[in-house]
Amino acid sequence: MKFMKLGSKPDFFQSEGKDVRSVATDLPADIIIHVGNIKFHLHKFPLLSKSQLMQRLITTANDEKSDEVSISDIPGGAAAFEICAKFCYGITVTLNAHNVAVALCAAEYLEMHETAEKGNLIYKISVFLRTSILRSWKDSIMVLQTTRFLLPWSEDLKLISNCIESIASKASIDPSEVEWSYTYNRGKLPFENGLDPHLNGVKKEHSVPKDWWVEDLCELKIDFFKKVIVAIKTKAKASPEVIGQALKSYTYKKLSSLGKGSAKNGNGGDAAKNKSLLETIISLLPPDKGCVSCSFLLKLLRACRLLNCSETGMKELVKRIGRQLEDATVSDLLIPTSSEEDTVYDIDVVLNIVKEFTMQDNDAAQSNLAGAKITVAKLVDGYLAEVAKDHNLPLSKFIDLVEIVPTDSRPSHDELYFAIDTYLKGYPDLSKNEKKRLCALIDCRKLSANSSSHAVQNERLPLRLVVQVLYFEQMRALAATTSQAESGASYGSSRSAITTNTEDECVGGLVVDNLKAMKLDVGGKVNGHEWGSSNNRIGDICAKNTNGKVKDVVMPKKMLGNLLSGKGQSSENSSLSDTSGSPNSNREEPKLTPSRTIRYVA
């Protein structure tokens, strides 16, 4: 810390009780200065020689035949006045980063200018600030912290602006030119001093990180922190990522509960302060994508909703999150609703975020979004699986979340199927039409073999969907068998064998093989999800012979075509009724005969 000593005489100020200060000299005091509750018994001449204000006040007191003067509004109070008084007496005074601001403001109040005496206190302090304090990183920050208690004097004297300019300039220089003496309020680690314990005291050069200044600025109050960041951004020397790191570090420093999903600390005054801090941080975020993590932005949004921050700030956050949504996680999106809402999580805000993401397609500056769209689709499906457990989640909002993701963004529907099945578990009383509407969102062609196996046995699904799953599994199996036959060594004979058989016989055999391969009676994991064992739903479609082998599925071509096209589902007497109906309903089971097979291809 830089310091400056003024004067050479020993300190002969003494205290007489807690409210009286006097000077221990042979000459009796001839003036009493009231500064707040403190009385200073001093001498007129030393004060008159250096303070133009004291000249006027003492002259007025003499005219009134009084030996007392009151200056209760001096910045810094009695402590600041004592520094100035000692300077007037020539007593040694040590100025440093902690008291230089208050001494300057008090000297300005007392009008200790060069017009009163050459080399007066204001001049000496100004030189000390310019040549020492403002050249030091740490001292500039310390002085800035003290100026908040000296308003408006510190602002009028440009103390605040000069400190901010000094700090911003140092934070904006190339890190290679930074000396370690500038950095960190904490004690330096051995390697930061250039000493590595593994090198037996030999010095080793270490590079200075780009965000070396972030930690120190976290000590500032939010108003000064904002001014410093604005000054740094104006100089355009620090990267958006470094500024983003500074904002993130400051937020966690001042609002430690942010990472725990809450921003309410203590009473309403704390909540108001936190609200102001959040709104300031949002306003300072650089416009560049990725300057802060998506997770941090979502934590800010969660805190803003808890504290009822301005709509403008929250809309800005939603836009920013939407632009980098592919970097989020499911847990990041689980934003609690306000107390007056029924659902556990805020579905609407996630809908708005995903909508912002999808709008990037209309932005000419965006390119190569295909990978991000697939990632976001998986993210939304994972989110759906979590919110599906909420027993107050309306079906309409669940469907809105599914449909807001473009269809081409889901190459696989496994995660979506899992989310829908989770919703069906939580809502067993859904009507037949509601189940149809929900399950119609699943594209059976995009289900893996494991998911298809589970779907066939899933009694929560409409029977129409189960048939669709079977149909597309058989088509895949047929395509695979044909491909193998065409690429085998006996290409001609295999081809002939396939073409000489009827298509019905071919599909019939594939039905058996495919159902065996699907292992319909085995539970377990599908794409990492614990499905567990379930009743063998294929019993509604297939029959077993006496040896326990799966027989060929009999499904009239017309009936299957109607099922796959959605026709004939409105009739109560449909050949295949939905399993969402009453368990006691007279549902017509599909007829099973071992004598013939019917081709599934319409």
Secondary structure, DSSP 8 states (H G I E B T S, - for coil): --EEEE--B---EEESSSSEEEE-SSS---EEEEETTEEEEE-HHHHHHH-HHHHHHHHHHHHTT--EEE-TT-TTHHHHHHHHHHHHHTB-EEEETTTHHHHHHHHHHTT--TTTSTT-HHHHHHHHHHHTGGG-HHHHHHHHHHHTTSTTHHHHTTHHHHHHHHHHHHHTS-GGG--GGGS-SS---GGGGTB-GGGTT-B------TTTTHHHHTTS-HHHHHHHHHHHHHHT-S-HHHHHHHHHHHHHHH-GGGGGT----SSHHHHHHHHHHHHHHHHHS-SSTTSS-HHHHHHHHHHHHHTT--HHHHHHHHHHHHHTGGG--HHHH--B--TTSSSSB-HHHHHHHHHHHHGGGG-TT----HHHHHHHHHHHHHHHHHHTT-TT--HHHHHHHHHTS-GGG-S--HHHHHHHHHHHHH-TT--HHHHHHHHTT--GGG--HHHHHHHHH-TTS-HHHHHHHHHHHHHHHHHHHHHHHHHSTTHHHHHHHHHHS-HHHHHHHHHHHHHHHHTTT--SEETTEE------GGGGT--B-TT--B------HHHHHHHHHTTT-S-TT-SS--TTS-TTS--------SS-------
